[in-house]
Amino acid sequence: MRLGRPLAPGVAVARAYCPDQGPVHGPARQLDPTETPDQIRLFESVCAAAAQELDARIAHTVAQLGQQNDTTILHTHRQMLADPTLADKVKLAIRDHGLDAGTALQHVLEGYESQFAKIRDEYLKQRVADLRCVVGFVLRHLQGRQSSAPPFGPDEPVILVTHEVLPSHLLLSQHFRLAGILTEVGAETGHAAILARSLGIPVLAGLPGILDEVRTGDMIALDAHEGQVHINPDFEVQTTYRRLQQAEAERRDRLAGNRDQEPVTVDGTRVELLANVNGADDAALASQVGAGGVGLYRTEYLFLTHPGMPDEEEQLATYRAVVEAAPGRTAIIRALDLGVDKSVSYLGRHDEPNPALGVRGTRLLSASPELAQTQLRAILRAGRYGRVSLLLPMVSALEEVRWAKGMLDDARLSLRRRGEPFAEDMPLGVMVEVPAAVACLDDLMEEVDFVSIGTNDLIQYLMAADRTNPQVAHLCEPSNPAIWRVLQRIIGVCIGRGKPVTVCGELAGQPQSFLPLLGLGLRRFSMSPALVPLFKDLVRHSNALEARAVAERLMRMKTAGEIRDCLAEETDRLMLHSCIKF
């Protein structure tokens, strides 16, 4: 047995399919200058052929699934293929460096990979996987071949084993029934992982060397809940996993039945389950799984994946797409939160000695008023297409909120002068993720309409511990009494002022934290779209009065060990009544 990292939950037992990991380009060849025009024409022609293949795959997916939203990722790839920036970089490499088309394409890909490798945000790092997928289409056609069909019947379940899961892999279902995926690398925030979750395909990653151990036709049993995979298991293990697979199917059917049911506790308390998204495809998934809206739309992805500063029209188009795809067209859009590991060269910023405590969030916007004005105008205009709220990141002082409100007034005035329609009364909120914001929360309440708690950074700053540092990461676990006392204060102040409050950090998606948060009075949770069906079932088996008793007991505890035991005990008790498997 091997252990991996679950990216999409589920259980599967089926034969393995290990496809070619994509075209391998031959040795680089230095071009004769007279060959350059031919190589450029060759590149353009294979791009056109790859585009035709991608269009055919999109059409097939629509025909098979009957849902246009399921092709959002593929349309993104089609747009990437049509992006003149990518094509121009390849042609430049052919012309200036004398590289053949295939080598030039790989050279450009490696440049993007190097740029994205410096980013610590997993969602943004995984966007380079989309580019690899597009490059794969082009290289296959450059070698004069398309994807070959695997050696299985169309109704036979198969577990794909590959280096990393790409969106194109999920379209192999046109050849067979894709039951699961094993990968050597990958992150849960990847486009393909998101789509796999929406299609109910279990994915297990973090299995280095798995391609050296598995061959096509091997029997595989995987559990993407526990992170376990068995290669060529005996009859007893196969039987056990098939029973788990059947139970998983029954559990999935039950959760799917909850999609249109309200998240209300057994004693009648309504809870809002919102989704954290990074783009329109995530927002569409949030709608599919029955989320109540978008609780956090991170706008950084647009800037980090754009070759230059996105103008107002580009931003408007992107924000509008998210709003229109969001459940009930309801979305909280967070203003740009670049900084730390997320930076862009076109802003002209340089490395800071301590970027986590440097120019990021609202500080960056105040240092770049033109950038701020452009984004605020785009968000205000996008507000016409739904119920949109604006969220300010990394707020640490009252002056920052007042500055932002002044900038909003300027943006509104500019739009009125231009005759542009926009949302006149857009609610304004702040991210509470800095201890200073907690200390002056009463003052902030007088200036804003709602609060979102960014528990990831808040806990990190509160504990003075880098959550990515394994030596101190344990200090950021949700079992420290200080963390719960700070959360109690924030939620209590917001309730006392009658202002909506949402937890939108990782804590909101951790089942063991649900009951105490509910007991403290929290009624809005924003999480990964994939978690919404599970939490809807969790809510419907909870009792708000009992949750309050749990919170009161937890708040009397003085050590992390006591709280850890309490959370485990209450979570186990809740699992007895729920169909959720944590």
Buried (B, 14 or more C-beta within 10 A) or exposed (E): EBEBBBBBBBBBBBBBBBBEEBBEBEEBEEBEEEBBEEBBEBBEEBBEBBBEBBBEBBEBBBEEBEEEBBBBBBBBBBEBBEBEEBBEBBBBBBBEEBBBBBBBBBBBBEEBBEEBEEBEBEBBBBBBBBBBBBBBBBBBBBBEEEBEEBEBEEEBBBBBBBBBBBBBBBBBBBBBBBBBBBBBBBBBBBBBBBBBBBEBBBBBBBBEEBBEBBEBEBBBBBBBBBBBBBBBBEEEBBEBBBEBBEEBEEBBEBBEEBEEEBBBBBEEBEBBBBBBBBBBBBBBBBBBBBBBBBBBBBBBBBBBBBBEBBEBEBBBEBBBBBBBBBBEBBBBBBBBBBBBBBBBEEBEBEEBEEBEEBBBBBBBBBEBEEBBBBBBBBBBBBBBBBBBBBBBBBBBBBEBBEBBBEBBEBBBEBBEEEEBEBBEEBBBBBBBBBEEBBEBBEEBBEBBBBBBBBBBBBBBBBBEBBBEEEEBBEBBBBBBBEBBEBBBBBBBBBBEBEBBBBBBBBBBBBBBBBBBBBBBBBBBBBBBBBBBBBBBBBBBBBBBEBBBEBBEBBBEBEEBEBBBEBBEEBBEEBBEBBBBBE
